[in-house]
Amino acid sequence: MIYDLPEKPKRGESSNFLDNPNSRIVGAVVLIGLGVVFLLQQNNIIGLNFAWWSFFVIIPGLGLLLSGITTYSRTGYLTSQARTQITGGTMATLVGAIFLFNLDWGRVWPVFLIVPGVFMLLGLNRSET
């Protein structure tokens, strides 16, 4: 099988995530928002009664998920890279959400069987060429 690989960036061009203006704006807004929330919490202006640190799992998971969707949109077909990003991002976001909402792992573990099953039904387990 022959796969169309994305072109390597030319000299002077970059494929860096931070070089995309939209990515920089989203990243900056997320960092500023988290910083403001944590600053308010440290000064006892608001109280966080949840596992705030779980955002450090959720945010990269959502970033990976969006990266996979972008890869799929750009190429027009589901590459192994897009599949891996979508699956990994979804699972990381789920783990972060379980920590965030203090859910009982003993009750929610079947979700980790359901999600791959849904992906198989949607065809996210095989690449399109």
Residue pairs with C-beta under 8 A, 6 or more apart in sequence:
1 129
3 79
3 129
4 75
6 74
6 75
9 15
17 23
17 67
18 24
18 27
30 59
34 55
37 46
37 48
37 52
38 52
40 46
41 47
41 48
41 52
50 100
50 101
50 102
51 99
51 100
51 102
53 99
54 96
54 97
54 99
54 100
55 96
55 100
56 96
57 92
57 93
57 95
57 96
57 99
58 92
58 93
58 96
58 97
58 100
60 92
61 88
61 89
61 90
61 91
61 92
61 93
61 94
61 95
61 96
62 89
62 93
63 89
64 85
64 88
64 89
64 92
65 85
65 86
65 89
65 90
65 93
66 89
67 85
67 89
68 81
68 82
68 83
68 84
68 85
68 86
68 87
68 88
68 89
69 82
69 86
71 79
71 81
71 82
71 85
72 78
72 79
72 82
72 86
75 82
77 127
77 128
77 129
78 123
78 124
78 126
78 127
78 128
79 127
80 127
83 124
83 125
83 127
86 119
86 124
87 116
87 119
87 124
90 115
90 119
91 112
91 115
94 111
94 112
94 115
97 103
98 105
98 108
116 125
119 125
